[in-house]
Structure formats: structure tokens, C-alpha cells
């Protein structure tokens, strides 16, 4: 009996050691897959979801202290027109805005749309102090597989090593990288509604703004920023077109509707990631026009592979009507159902929006309005998404339902004003983000 008790004690000790090792691997080993590891194989830039260090989706439990949650993201849309060889000999300083904070940070850099490798000579992250200037004492040099330099293959991406750093909530971060030599075209996000900067030479760890004299309202190479936050239950991804991207909102002011949602969720420590692309469609690829891959194609990469994702809010389909000239509403709603199926396969909840009014836009006519109406009718039926947020109802003029209220119209009849985006972000019922019922597809 003493032998059996000894074996039992030994087994218990082995079990404890195994649990400790599992915790270490969960916190850092999987990040090793993402730190200095590449995903390129198929050329679409998607990455192994096992490298995300996420908490199990579909649960309400907070993320553990060794789980990553996205605080910011932007979808790659294509290549920058006037940078066919990148920016050799220059530093790129991207200004991004956090939704939640944390105790460590990691950054994803993408070379998705280039046909050549990208050499990153050095990279850094710092808390922003306005424009390209860093808050004193916050500059941190990033590493990749414990090395300061890295080469990202054509069509690939890389996640930096974890960097201990106090990341504030609702604040700017400066993500800088130096590219010492020519590469292929720059993978970027246009229509950022945020000013980033370019400087000659290696200025990645320069905390001042002096050298960063070339502004541009785009994000180059950076596609995600994640944080460690023990209080976070996960992240919400906003997936859509220019209306989600915040086109026509005030520059450098963070007044997109996902920004409004992020402010409402801040006390709950929930990250909000904006994966909108101007001109994007559910069904049609628009990469050559810098409007991104089709929603059904990019959903895995831009939503399901994001750290800590628990729920996605989808507002997509207007460009299928206006740009894709789709006249069959069933094709659009079937595409939206496919997004819901992909999300459900990963345990992610789906909240979907009705298509907003565009009666004062040049693309309006009786046919396009009829398609929009029929798409909205099917969305409201509850047979497309788990839950519906009726952004059409939130924005429309009660006296002219095919148009936005004048105060919500930016002036082009399609994109909301700051007030319109505020109305959208305020209209979404937060309880819809935590429900369990799935749509009957």
C-alpha cells in the first residue's frame, strides 16, 4: 500500500508539473510560433489560429493573465500605388489607437500583397504624445525570434516577440519600422482617417517628431496590436466596408462607429478591432482597386485569426449593390450566411447590420433600392445572423426612409457624419454581444 501511495504522490506531482508547463507553453510557447514565425504557405497571408494564444471562444470568462486580446487592427487592402519598391532607407511610423490596455504588447506586420520579401532592420513601439512624438520613457525596441531584424516572406506576416510594457487604454501607440533595402510593393490600409509618418534613415527609436516630416493618412505593414490584459473577456471585431472603416469621419479624432463602441465597452475591458475596408464587398474581390479581398475570402484572416475574438459585428453588402451591380439579393444574403457559418465553426457569435440608406447618393435608383430593401427584409427575419442591429433604422430619415437624416449625412448621401457614426455606435445593444442563440441557417 505504501508503494501505491508513493506512486499516487508521484503521479500528482507529475500532474502539477504538467499543468505548470502547459501554462508556460500557453503563455509563451504558442507565442514562439507567432514570434518570428511566418504564415505564407498558400500566399494568402493567413496564419495558424493555434498561434493566437486566445481564450476559448463562446465563453464569458475573462482572459487569463497569459492570454492575448486584440486592442487594434486594420485589414490590408492591397498595395500602395506610388511605393512599388517600398521605402528603402526610411522609417515608417504608424499611429494606431488602442481600445483596451495591458501589461505587454505584440505587433503583427504583414507583407501580404508583395511579391518580394520585406527586410525589417529594426522596429519599435511607444505610447504616442501627439503626432509622431512618443511619451518620454515609453519607447521599446521590438524583437522577432529574439533578433532585432527579420525578413518577412512574400505573402507572409510575422508577430513580434512579447514586449513587457504598460499600454494605456484609449491612447495612441507609435509602431515604427525601418526598411533598409528595396522590397516589393507596400501592403497597406488606405483611408485610415489617421495620420502616420515617414522619415529618412533609421529613426525607429527616436522619440521626437523632428525627422518625421512626411505625413500620410494610411497604415503601412502593421495589421494588428495585441495586449495582455487579465481582466479582458475578449474582443469584438467590426467587419465591413467604408462605413465601418469610418470614411468621412474627422481625421485623427477616432470618431468611427467602432470607436464609439469601444468607449462603451471600455469598462468591461473588451477590445474592439476595426476590420472595415472602403469599397469592400461580400462576394467580389477588389484587391487591384485597393478595396480588399471579398468578405467571404478575408473573413478567416481578418476576423477569426484575431486574438481573443468572441463576437463579430458585420455591416457589409452595400458595395455588392453599388459597385458589383448585384441585382439578386439572395446572392448577397447567402454570402452573409456563409460568414455566419464560418464564425459558428469557431464558436464566434455574429451580430449583423441592415444596410444603411443611400437615397441621396449617385448610385441610387429604383433597382438598387429594391435590392437593399430585400436584403434588409431577409436580415430582419433572423435567418442570416445570430442577432440584428438595425443601422438602417438608426440612420434613416423618418420622412424619407430611403435617405439618411440630414444631420447624419456627411454630404455624399452614403457615408455618415461624425454624428451619424456616433448614432450607430450608440445604437448597438451591448447585450446582443453576449447572447448564446445561433441563427437558424
N, C-alpha and C positions, 0 to 999 in steps of 0.2 A: 504493500500500500504506500510505503514511503517513496518507492520508486515512482509510482504513478503520480503522487503528489508533486514530486520533483519535475516529472515530465510536464505536468499541468502548469507548474510555475514557469518552467522554461518556455512553454507554448505561449503563456500570457505575455512574458517579456518579449518574445519574438513578435507577437501581435502589436504590442505598443511600438516597438521599433519600426515595424512595417507602416503603422499609421503615421508616425513622425516622418518617415521617408516619403510617404505619399503626399504629406502636406508640403514638404520641401519641394518635391517634384512639381506638385500643382502650382506652387508659387513661383518657382524659378526654372524648373526643368522644362516645362512647356514653353516658357518664355525663351529658353535656349533654342527651341525650334523656331521661335519668331525673331530671336536676336541674332542677326547675322545669317538668318535662313531666308531662302528665296522661294517664291512660287512663280513659276513661269510656264512650266511644262506644256500646257495647252496653248500658251500665248495669250490667254485672256486675262492674266494677272490675278486670277482668283487664288485664294490661299486655303490651306488645310484648316478647317474650322477647329481642329483639335489644338491648334496653336494659339487659341484666343484666350485661354485662361478664364473662361466665362463661368458664372454660376449657372446651374441648370435652369433652362428657360421654363416659363409657365409656373414658377413659384413666386410667392410673395416674400420669402425670406430675404433679409439683407445679404448683400455680397459679403463674403468673409474677408478678413484683412489681407488675404493673398490673392484676391480676385480682381480682375481689371474691369473697369467700366469706361465706355467712351464718354468723353466730355465735349468733343468737337469732331466733326468730319465734313468732308466735301467730296463729291463724286468727280472723278476725272471725266472730262467731256470730249477730249481729243487732243490735237497738237496746236501749239501756239503758232500762228501764221508766220510771224516775222522772226522766228528763232529756229531755223532748220537744223542748226548745229548746237543748240543750247546756248549757254552763256559762258564760254570758256574764259577762265581768268577772272571770274566775277563771283561775288557773294549775293545770294538771294535771301532776303529777309521777309518771310511771310508773317503777317499779323493775323492771328486767329483769336477767337473769343470763347472762353470756357463757359460751360453751363454749370458744372459742379467742379469742386476742387478735390485735392487729395494729397497724399504724403509722398508719392512717387509718380513719375511720368514716363511714358514711352511714346515714340513718334513713328508713324508709318510714312515712308517715302515710296512713290510709285514711278516706274518707268514704263507704264503700261503701253503707251502708244508709240514708243520709239522702236526703231529697227536696229539700234545700236546700244551697246552697254553705256551706262552712266557712271562715271567716276565721281564719287563724293570725297573730296580731300579732307574736309572737316565739317562738322555740324554742331549746332548748339541750340539750347532752349533757354529762355529767360522770361521773366514777368515784364510785360510792357508798361512803359510810363508815358505813353502818348507817342504816336508816330512810330519811328524806328528806334526810339530810345528805350533802354532797359532800366528797370529799377535797380539801384545800386545793390551789389552783393547777390543778385539772383542769377547771374549768368552761369550756365552749366554746359560743359562740353559733352556731347553725346558720343557713345561708342557703339560699335557693331561687332558682336563677337569679341568684345574686349579690345577692339582695334579702333583707332580714330578715323581710319579711311575705309572705304568699302566701294565695291563695284556692283552696281545693280544691273542684272542682265536685261537685254531687250525683252519687253513684255512682262517683266517681273516687278516685284516690290520687296521691301525689306522693313522690318520692325527693329527699332533701336533697342539696345540693352536698357533695362530699367534704370532710371536715374532718381535717387532719393532727392526730393525737392518739395518744398511746401508750395503747392499750386492753389491759388485763391479761387474761390467761386466768382463767377460773373466778372471775369477780368481778361485783359488781353495777354496772350503769350506771343513771344517772338521766336519763330522757328527759322533758323538761319542755316544755309548750307553753301559751301564753296565748291565750285566745279572747276578744277584746274585745267581741263582739256576739253576739246570739242567732243561732242557725242552726237546723238540723233536729236530729233525734234523734242521740244519740251512738252511733257504731259502736264496739262494744267486744267484749272477750273476758271472759266471766264465768268463775267458778270458776278464777281464776288461781292459787290457792294461794300468792299473793304479795301483800303489802300495798303499795298505791300511795296517793297522797295528793292532796289538793285544798287550794288556798289562795286567799284573796281578793286581787284585784289582779294586777299583773304581777310575779310572783316567779320568773320563769324563770331568771334568772342569780343568784338569791340562793343562796349555798352552804349556808346554815344550814337547819335544820329548823323553826325557830320559827314561821313563818307557815303551815306545812303541818299543820293541825290536824284535817283530816277524812280519816281513813283509809278505804280500801275495797279489798276483795280482787278487783279487776278491773284489766284493762288497757284504757285508753281511747285510741282512734285509732291508736296505734302497733301495727304488724303485723310489722316486720322491722328488724333491725340487721345490717349487713354490715361486714366489715373487709377491709383489705388485709393479706395475710399471704403472703409469698413462699414459705414452707415448706408451705403447705396444699395437699393434693391435692384438696380439695373438701369437700362437706358431705353428711351423711346426714339425710334427713327422716323423722321418725317421724309416721305418718299414721294417725289412729284416732279413738276415741271417748273417753269419760271415763277409761278405763283408761290410755290414752296421755296424756291431759290431767293425770293424777295426782290425780284426785279421791280424797279421804280420806287423802292423804299429809299429813305435818306441814307446816303453813303456814310460809312464809318459810325453809324448810330445804332446798329443792331436792332432794327425795327421790323424784321421779318416776322411772319406769324409763328415760326418755331422759336424765335427769341422770346416772344410773349409767353408761349407755353413753357419755356424753360424757366422764366421768372416765377410762374405759378407753381412749378414743381420743385423749386429750389429748396424749400423747407423739408421736402421729402427726399432730398439728396438724389434725385433721379436725373441722369444725364439725358440731354436732348441732342440728337445728331441730325443735321440738315443734309439730306441726300437729294435735294432738288437740282434739276438741270434745266436751264432755259431751253425751250423748244423740244423737250423730250416727249416721247410717245410711248404708249403701252406696247405697241406692236412693231413699229418701224425703226430700224437703225438709222441714226443721223450723225454718226461719228465724223464723216467728212465735212459736215456743216457745224462741227463743234457743239452738237446738241446731244451727244452721248449715245450709247448703245440702247436698244429697245428695253423698256422696263422689264419685260419677261426674261431678257438676257442678263441684265446687270443686277437683278434683284439679289442673287446669291452673294455677289461680291459686295454690293453697296449696302445691303441690309443684314442678311443672315450671317455674314462673316464679321460684323461689327461686334466689339467687345461688350458683353453684358446685355445684348438686346433682349427685351421682354415683349415689346409691342411695337407695331409699325402703324403709322397713320398715312394712308395713301390718298393722294389727290392728283390723279393722272387721267388723261383721256382727251382733254380739250385739243391738244395738238394733233391727235389722230383725226379729229374732225377738220381743224383749220389748216393743218399742214399736210396731213396724209390724205385729206379729201375722202375719208372713210364715210360712207353713207349707210352702212349696215351696223346698227347699234349692237347687234348680237355679237359681232366680232370683237368690239371693244369690251363688252361685259364679260365675254368668255376669257379675254386676256386678263382682265382684272381678277376673275375667278382663279386663273392659273397662278397669279401672285398669291392669292389666299391659300391655295393648295401647297405652294412651296413653303409658305410661312408655317402652316399647320404641321408639315412634315418635320419641322424643327421646334415645334411647341411654342411658336410665336403667335401672339394674339394680333388680330387685324381690325383696325378701325378705318373705315373708308369714307371718303367725302363724295357728295354730289358735285357735279361740275358747275362751276360758278357762271353767272350771266356774262354775256359778251355782246349784248344787243346794240351797243354803240361802237363796236369795233368794225373795221373794214371787212372782216371775214364773215360778218353776219348776213344771213339770208334765210328765207323760209326753210330751206333744206337743212342747213347746219343747225338751225334752232330746233327743228324736228328731231334730229339725231340726238342732240343734247337732252331734250325732254324725255326721249325714250330711254336713253342711258340712265338718266336720273330716276325714272319710274322703276326701272329694274333694281337700281341700287337701294331705293327706299323700300323695296319689297322684302329686304332682308335675306335675299338669296345670293348675294355676292360677297359681303363682308360679315365679320362677326358682329360688328356694331357700325352704325351710320352716324357721321357728323354732317349735318346739312348745311354746308357752307353756302350753298345756293340760297337757302332761306335767310342765312345770316347777312348776306350782302345785297340781296335784290331790293330794288325799289318797289314798294307795295303798289305804287300807281303805274309802274311799267315793269312787270316782273321779268322781262327778258333783259333788263339792264340793271347795273349796279346803282345803288343810291348815289347821287352826285358827290356827297361827302366822302364816299368810299372809293371813288373812281380816281385813279392817278391822272387821268386825262386822255388815255388811249382806248378806253372802253373795255379793256381786258384785264389789265393789272390793277390791283388795289393800291390805294394811297396808304400812307402810314396809318391813318385812321381805319382803313379797311383791313389791313393786316392785324391791327390791334383787335378789331372786332372778331376776326377769325380765331386768333389765339385765345381770346377770352370766351368764345362760344363753345369750344370743345369741353364736354363734360368729363372731368377728371375720373369719375367713377367708371367711365367706359373703358379706361385703360387697364383696369384691374379685374374685369369680368372673366368668366370662365366659359360661357356658352359659345359654341362654334356655329358658324353659318351652315345651313343645310344646303350643300352644293349638289 
